[in-house]
Amino acid sequence: MSQRSKRELAEAIQPRYLKGNKKEKGRILDEFVAVTGYHRKHANRVLNPGWKTKGFKSPGRKKVYQGEVVLALEKVWDIYGRICSKRLTMA
């Protein structure tokens, strides 16, 4: 089952899941898990409102230099034989 079809199935089942009582939610969740192959906890999170479908941005440092500065630094780095940053600052 593709991700798109799983998402469509979740969107179709979600209103029924939200309106159901505890027993109905359990039965709906069992069906959803059997069809999609998701773990029960993940299926529960998918069917509850507020689930984020967007991917997470990986943490990391922001770029310090951009554009022409990067090109100039690469030229200097090439001139010095692509040495490491510690030796480049001493040079």
N, C-alpha and C positions, 0 to 999 in steps of 0.2 A: 504494500500500500504506500503510495507516494505521500510526501509531506503535504502537498496541496489537498489531496483527498482526506487526509487526517484532519486538516484544519477545517475543511468544509463540513466534515462529519461532526466535529466539535461545535461548530457554529449552529448546526441543525439540532443537536442534542441539548445544548446549553439552556435554552428557555425551559424545556421540560425538566431538566435537572434542577434548575433554580426554584421551580414551583413545587417540586415534590417534597414529601416528608422524608424522614430519616431512612425508612425502609425502602422507599422508592428510589431515593438517591443511591443507596447501596446497590440495588438491582441495576440501575442505569449505569453506575460506575463499573459493575462487573461486566456488563455487555460491552461497554466502551473499551475496557482493558482487553477483553477477549478479541475484539475486532482490530484494534490498533496495535496491540503488543506493548503498549506503554506499561510502566510500573504503576501500581495503584496510586501512589502519592503524586506522581507526575500527572496522571489523568485527573486527579482531584484538583490540582492547581490549574490545569488547562480549562476545566469546566467552570471554575469559579470566576466571577468577574474581577477585573483588574489584572489579569494575566497579561504580561507583556510579550508580544510576539516579535518585537524587534530584537535584534542581536545586541549583545553588550559590547561596548567599545573597550578594547583592551587598554589597560593602563600603561602609561609610559611617559617618558620625558617629551616635552615640546621641543620642536626644532629651534635651535638658537640662531643659526644662519640660514639665509634663503637667497635664491637667485644668483646674482653676479658674485656675491661674496663667496658662495660655495665654489664657484668656478675658479676664482682667484686662489682660494685655499687649496684646491686640488692641484693647480699648477705648481704652487710652492711645494706641496707634498711630493709631486712628481720630480721636481728639481732636486730635492734632497733624497731621492731614492726610496720614497714611500716608507720612511722610518716611522717608528711608533710616536705617539703624541708626547711622551715624556722627553724623548730625545729631540723631537722637533722644537719644543719650547726652549731647550738649551742651545739649539743651533743658531 
